[in-house]
């Protein structure tokens, strides 16, 4: 048997090796969608990390300032504002001090003994980012008039006891 090799017909389409233009376009579109999604996720994670960094730093600075203000003499305690020096040059603070009335606290006999301190931490380059912390301080120091009156009352009782003997 004689095998004859068939000659290719030029009318038949040839299969070229490689990809068609449509396949390449679909692959590029899929890669573009994936990259846009990944870049968006990366941008969100950077924004979350920046926000977390601000929250941590601002809470530390607010606690620092609240402690500093809480240690001041109760009668001289007042609001103010300032910055944190060169170390934290991008941060500033604002403090507001209000007296808590007996009616507000619900504690009988607490008039002029409680104050609230609100400290707000601000960032210079972004006025929309603020952090506010609040504490309540108690006047545990007796005023000089109260102490003087108590001492006089104690002395009067002592004199009465001495006279009764």
C-alpha positions in Angstrom: 0.0 0.0 0.0 1.2 3.3 -1.0 0.7 6.2 1.4 0.2 9.5 -0.1 0.8 12.7 1.8 -2.1 15.0 1.3 -1.2 18.5 0.2 -2.8 21.3 2.3 -5.6 23.1 0.8 -5.3 26.8 0.9 -9.0 27.3 1.3 -9.0 25.7 4.8 -8.3 28.1 7.7 -5.0 27.5 9.5 -4.8 27.3 13.2 -2.0 29.7 14.3 -0.2 29.0 17.5 -0.8 31.5 20.4 -3.8 33.4 21.7 -6.4 35.3 19.8 -7.0 39.0 20.5 -10.3 38.2 22.3 -8.5 35.9 24.7 -5.9 38.5 25.5 -8.5 41.2 26.0 -10.5 39.0 28.5 -7.3 38.2 30.4 -6.3 41.8 30.6 -9.8 42.8 31.9 -9.7 40.1 34.6 -6.2 41.3 35.7 -7.4 44.9 35.8 -10.5 44.0 37.9 -8.3 42.1 40.4 -5.7 45.0 40.6 -8.3 47.6 41.2 -9.8 45.5 44.0 -6.4 45.0 45.6 -5.4 48.6 45.4 -8.7 49.6 47.0 -8.2 47.2 49.8 -4.6 48.5 50.3 -5.9 52.1 50.5 -8.5 51.2 53.1 -5.9 49.4 55.2 -3.6 52.4 55.1 -6.5 54.7 56.2 -7.4 52.3 59.0 -3.8 52.2 60.2 -3.5 56.0 60.1 -6.7 56.3 62.1 -5.5 53.8 64.6 -2.2 55.5 65.0 -4.0 58.8 65.7 -6.3 57.1 68.3 -3.4 55.6 70.2 -1.3 58.8 70.2 -4.3 61.1 71.0 -5.5 58.9 73.9 -2.0 58.8 75.4 -1.6 62.6 75.1 -5.2 63.1 76.5 -4.4 60.9 79.5 -1.2 62.8 80.1 -2.9 66.2 80.1 -5.9 64.9 82.2 -3.4 63.6 84.8 -1.5 66.9 84.8 -4.7 68.9 85.3 -6.1 66.5 87.9 -3.0 67.1 90.1 -3.6 70.9 90.2 -5.2 72.6 93.2 -8.9 72.0 92.9 -9.8 75.7 93.5 -7.4 76.9 90.8 -8.5 74.3 88.2 -9.5 75.9 85.0 -9.6 75.4 81.2 -6.9 76.3 78.8 -5.2 75.3 75.6 -1.7 74.6 74.4 0.6 72.2 72.6 2.9 69.4 73.6 6.2 71.0 72.6 8.6 69.8 70.0 8.2 66.1 70.7 4.6 66.1 69.6 4.6 69.3 67.6 1.6 68.3 65.4 -0.7 67.9 68.3 -2.4 70.5 70.5 -4.9 70.4 73.3 -7.9 72.3 74.6 -9.3 71.8 78.2 -12.7 72.8 79.5 -13.5 72.6 83.2 -17.0 72.7 84.6 -18.4 72.4 88.1 -20.8 69.6 88.7 -23.9 70.7 90.7 -25.6 68.6 93.3 -28.6 68.3 91.0 -26.4 67.0 88.1 -24.5 64.5 90.2 -27.5 63.3 92.3 -25.2 63.1 95.3 -26.5 65.1 98.3 -23.9 67.5 99.8 -21.6 67.3 96.8 -22.0 71.0 95.8 -18.7 72.6 94.8 -16.9 69.3 95.4 -16.9 67.8 91.8 -15.6 69.2 88.5 -15.5 67.7 85.1 -12.4 68.1 82.9 -12.8 67.6 79.1 -9.5 67.5 77.2 -9.7 67.6 73.4 -6.6 66.6 71.3 -6.3 68.2 67.9 -4.1 67.6 64.9 -2.6 70.6 63.1 -3.0 69.4 59.6 -6.4 67.8 60.0 -9.0 69.8 62.0 -11.6 67.0 61.5 -9.6 64.5 63.6 -10.2 65.2 67.2 -10.1 63.0 70.4 -11.9 64.0 73.6 -11.5 62.4 77.0 -13.3 63.3 80.2 -12.7 62.8 83.9 -14.3 63.9 87.1 -12.2 65.2 89.9 -13.2 65.3 93.6 -12.2 68.1 96.0 -10.7 65.9 98.7 -9.1 68.9 100.5 -11.1 70.6 103.1 -11.3 74.4 102.7 -9.5 76.4 105.4 -12.8 77.8 106.8 -14.2 74.3 107.2 -11.0 73.1 108.9 -11.0 76.2 111.2 -14.6 75.7 112.2 -14.0 72.0 112.8 -11.0 72.7 115.0 -13.0 75.3 117.0 -15.8 72.8 117.5 -13.3 70.1 118.6 -11.7 72.6 121.0 -15.1 73.6 122.4 -16.0 69.9 123.0 -12.7 69.3 124.7 -13.2 72.3 127.0 -16.7 71.1 127.9 -15.3 67.7 128.7 -12.5 69.2 130.8 -15.1 71.4 132.7 -17.4 68.5 133.3 -14.6 66.6 135.1 
